[in-house]
Amino acid sequence: MSICRLPRRAVSLVGSALLILGLNQIALAEAPVAAPVSGDEDSAPPSYSRRGADTCLKCHDEDSEFPVLTIFETPHGQRADPRSPFNGLQCEACHGPAADHAGRVAAGETRPPPPYFGPHSTAGTTEQNQACLNCHQAGSRKHWTGSEHEAADLSCASCHRVHQPHDPILSPLQQNAVCSQCHTRELAQSLQASAHPLHNGELRCGDCHAAHGTVQDHLLSGMSPNDGCFGCHAEKRGPFLWEHAPVSEDCGLCHQAHGANHPALLKQRPPWLCQQCHSQAGHPSLAMSPESGPSAMLSLRSCNNCHVQVHGSNHPSGAALLR
Amino acid sequence: MSPASHQLAAPSRTKPPAPQGRTPGQAIRNSLLPAWNTTKRLWLPASILANILISSPATAQHGVVTEPPDLENWTCRYCPEAGIQQQLSLHTGLAAGFDQDLRFAGAELDGLDQAQQIWLGGQLRHRDPLGFSLHAEVHGLGLDEPRLQLDGGRQGHYRLALNYRELNYRSRNSGHSPYQGMGSASLQLPASWVSAGRTQDMSALPALLKPYQAGHERRRLQLDAAWTPAPRWAFALDLDHETRRGSRFLTGAFLTQSSYLPAPIDDRSEQLRLQGQWLGEHWATSLSYTGARYANQFDALRWDHPFSPLTPDAAQGQLALPPGNQSHQLQLTGQFFGMPKWQASAMLGLGRMSQDESLLPVALNPTLASALPRTSAAAQVDTHSAFLRLNYRPRRAVRLKLQYRLHAHDNSTPRQVFTPVLAESQATAQRTNTNPSHRDQQLKLEMDQRLHAQARLQLGLTQKLRRREDQARRRSNEYKLWSRLSLRPRTGASFSTEVSAARRRGSAFEPLGPDQPPQNAYQRAFNLADRERLHSVMRLQLPIALAPGSHLGIQAEYISEDFQASSLGLRAASQAHLNTDWATQWGGYALRLFGSLDEVRFEQAGSSTFAEADWRADSRDLIQAAGLSVERAGLLPRTDLQLNYQYSHGRGAIRLAQRQGPSDFPLLRTRLHALALNARHHWRPNLDLNLYYRFERFNDEDWQQHGLAVDSLPGVLGPGQDAANSARHAVAVAADYRF
């Protein structure tokens, strides 16, 4: 077991630090944290508006600064669905009890924001997300808590636009644009010489990544790093009679999935990529210089001019991945 | 007050209330404090006990909750009429391309394979008060990449969706080949072909060359069905079917002589996913099965060897094409969220990948025919996966996370001795097929502490343990320590910085089996070697007072990998990324501008004498990218404008250092300009006129690929590809009519 092999010093240092820092919070005085939306502990809990959505829609019509009527063109606005917010607490199912927000405001005072969502909401990300998770707990959100996006303080509303009739991140043509607002490095890579067709929507970020959390690093879908790749590249799945070990381990060892400056999305081009692992007898690791002139070992696909079956071979004579 | 408590107040919601105010947990904690002051040794166990008690559901029952509203007064009379909503629209257009194969990025048409084309499309949307809905959409009928989408059902009860799409891929670089039957499984040279020992001596080659364009067409059909028989149950079925047809260049070798072969692509794959899911008060679980199958129309590619045969019977070669395969995965996933302070998710998975295609003969050469140890591949890999994540939140401001992951990839293909034939001309030393297997374990410990309302600190330790079979290093172990500080002041700005340091070590390197070709003893494969890795990221986002919604973002990232224990192979690698983007809404315009700079460096060493390192190669890729998008509604009366421009410039430099002195390879260059302009004029309430313009210029200079004629290399009958240097324009007009 891996735990048994952890160096004792590292375990004791880091483990103790994490434990003590966590438990310290119980034993020591309260530190200032995000203000709870309901105010201080002694104040009355917030209350709901008197008439629900009718209260909200008196102001939030199409002419207001924050029009909301398009919600009725979305699944959230369908009253026929027993699970829909509009079959229950309506606007306040997500925005929280909003009597204060809807109430009268004295001249010169600022209208308090609704508890959750909206540009002036004081609720923390976790609390806002919980408003969504109250209904959307299951499905692909099972691994949300503790996932990379959750740990990065992303709220559901960072990516989703639930008031728009067509949430852009659910649209095949617009999803990548939403993701690239933060993932600019991947956007730049997708414009490189060899890239997956990310910038014209033929491949969506969601085809490989599960943004709500997975068991893999980098939010990759599937049980292993290669599972997502096999969805489109099923011919690489094998297993082959003659395997190339790194291929079965992780496609990302050789390929840069979002785009690269080298053919076939390779991180580096042959022969140098191959020479990062291989120096076989009979194939001395030649120092091929520009002065050597065009040679089969340097030009075109270099090593792959002969070793074409680099993903594995099913030929009885394919031990060297030549056949 | 957490949202959960609001939901609890409503009759239809059943989530437990979160504690609020002065809870019994606080009282317990306070009662423990004196004990801590007097007996510090009891502090830790007392704290643990306090945590457990505080987090128990029983204490949560005492929280103060919002009074439920009187829903009878919530009539929603201002809500839009819940009548039948229907929308039908048709669009048609005429596109003219100055060149073919221009892709219309993200617009309403994808693919234009003729100089002029007319296309049709339309969509129908229907929704009624009972929750029934239908959405049908067709795009690009008449173009070479049409799309069809059908989606309907009754919300909250069932849903059916059907998607069909054609995707075409064409290589930017066309080539040449003398073969007949290009793209088939049998490539023959014309009768007038003259074999020779060097390509330059193939006298009939110039007259027999024909142009060749590699590419393939994907046709993808997806069927999704979902059924919600009860609020707690959900079932789903997803079926994907895909076919690919086309061709691509493969290479076939006879010793040191190789030929580029226009090989066929004709395969199909299916994937079926079934899932059942249950959502309870405190936990959710799902069981899913994923089955996938791949079938190739051709199991082998046979070609005429264009060079002078080594023996009279070695005039043809045969390559194995990807064999048909199948995969099955069963996955049980669960989530527990029944205690306010504890959350857990877990997964158990079993899988099997197998492939049992008939094996090809060891050689076409009849004089070398020999019996195989078995007639089919009988290849099989079993996978086992397990995952557990525990999140513990002792206080609002603190979270601890423990995560464990196991993935085992056990290759159980029978090991048998084969006698490979080299170049159809001689049997080589016997080889036993290897079964590379690996078993990965990952353990993560993380602490997330909100130091202040606007500041957050995260610390973590990750251990990765990997065991391998049939590889030079059987065990590797990596530790990573990381920290992240995030600041999010209420001004709208945000700043985060992350630093991690990782160190990988492992067992001794060992030579592979006796029948494996020996490798230089100094060589270390980079994925197995000792490594020190540093990773730092900084992200800054600043609001700009220029206009509401304006912000400036800056991101910098640096990764450094050091393999100093490897004297041969990869010695060092680094990646640097700098990006800035600016978004604003100003005077009716929505603008976004970004620019980025990426640098990727590798430093590696090799030996031309099969001994210690005597050369070093340094490579450096530098990529600049920029983009601008502008949207303006009502630029002209009733006219909206959308403009998108992207630019990318990549440069690659490789420098070789050896005893004779350094030398530089020619620069690798790629450059892309892409402009998309859409203008939409709302001519009448139900009629829009659209104008599309696309421009794309792409050129690349790759000394390794381009400028080499088919016979430039004596031992390789090449593809004769030219550098891509294209400028493409296309204009389209379309009308969009809504009934």
Interface residues (C-beta under 8 A of the other chain):
Chain A: M1 S2 I3 R5 L6 A10 V14 G15 A17 L18 L19 L21 G22 L23 Q25 I26 A27 A31 P32 V33 A34 A35 P36 V37 S38 E41 D42 P45 P46 S47 Y48 S49 R50 R51 G52 A53 D54 L57 K58 L69 F72 E73 P75 G77 Q78 R79 A80 D81 P82 R83 S84 F86 N87 G88 L89 Q90 E92 A93 G96 P97 P115 Y116 E127 Q128 Q130 A131 N134 Q137 A138 G139 K142 H143 T145 G146 A151 A152 D153 L173 Q174 A177 Q181 T184 R185 L187 A188 Q189 L191 Q192 A193 P197 H199 N200 G201 E202 G213 V215 M223 S224 F230 G231 C232 A234 E235 K236 R237 G238 P239 F240 L241 W242 E243 A245 P246 S248 E249 D250 L253 N261 H262 P263 K267 Q268 R269 W272 Q275 Q276 C277 H278 S279 Q280 A281 G282 P284 S285 L286 A287 M288 S289 P290 E291 P294 S295 A296 L298 S299 L300 R301 S302 N304 N305 C306 H307 V308 Q309 H311 S313 N314 H315 P316 S317 G318 A319 A320 L322 R323
Chain B: M1 S2 P3 A4 S5 H6 Q7 A9 A10 S12 R13 K15 Q20 G21 R22 R29 L32 L33 W36 W43 L44 S47 I48 A50 N51 I54 V64 V65 T66 E67 P68 P69 L71 N73 W74 T75 C76 R77 Y78 C79 P80 A82 Q85 R103 F104 A105 G106 D110 R127 P129 L130 G131 R154 Q155 G156 L167 P231 A234 D240 E242 L250 T251 G252 A253 T256 S258 Y260 D267 S269 Q271 Q277 L279 A284 S286 A292 Y294 N296 G317 Q318 L319 A320 P322 P323 N325 S327 Q329 Q331 T333 G334 Q335 F337 Q343 S345 M347 G349 G351 M353 S354 Q355 E357 L359 L360 P361 V362 A363 L372 A377 A379 Q380 V381 T383 S385 F387 R389 N391 Y392 P394 R395 R396 A397 V398 R399 L400 K401 Q403 R405 H407 H409 N411 T413 F418 P420 V421 L422 R431 N433 T434 N435 P436 H438 Q441 Q442 L443 L445 E446 M447 D448 Q449 R450 L451 H452 A453 R456 Q458 L459 L461 Q463 L465 R468 D470 Q471 N477 Y479 L481 S486 R488 S496 P517 P518 Q519 N520 Y522 Q523 A525 F526 N527 G553 Q555 E557 L568 G569 L570 H577 N579 D581 F594 S596 D598 V600 F602 Q604 G606 S607 S608 T609 F610 D614 W615 A617 S619 D621 I623 A625 G627 Q646 Y647 S648 G650 G652 I654 L656 Q658 Q660 S663 D664 F665 P666 L668 T670 L672 D700 D702 Q704 Q705 L708 S712 L713 G715 V716 G718 P719
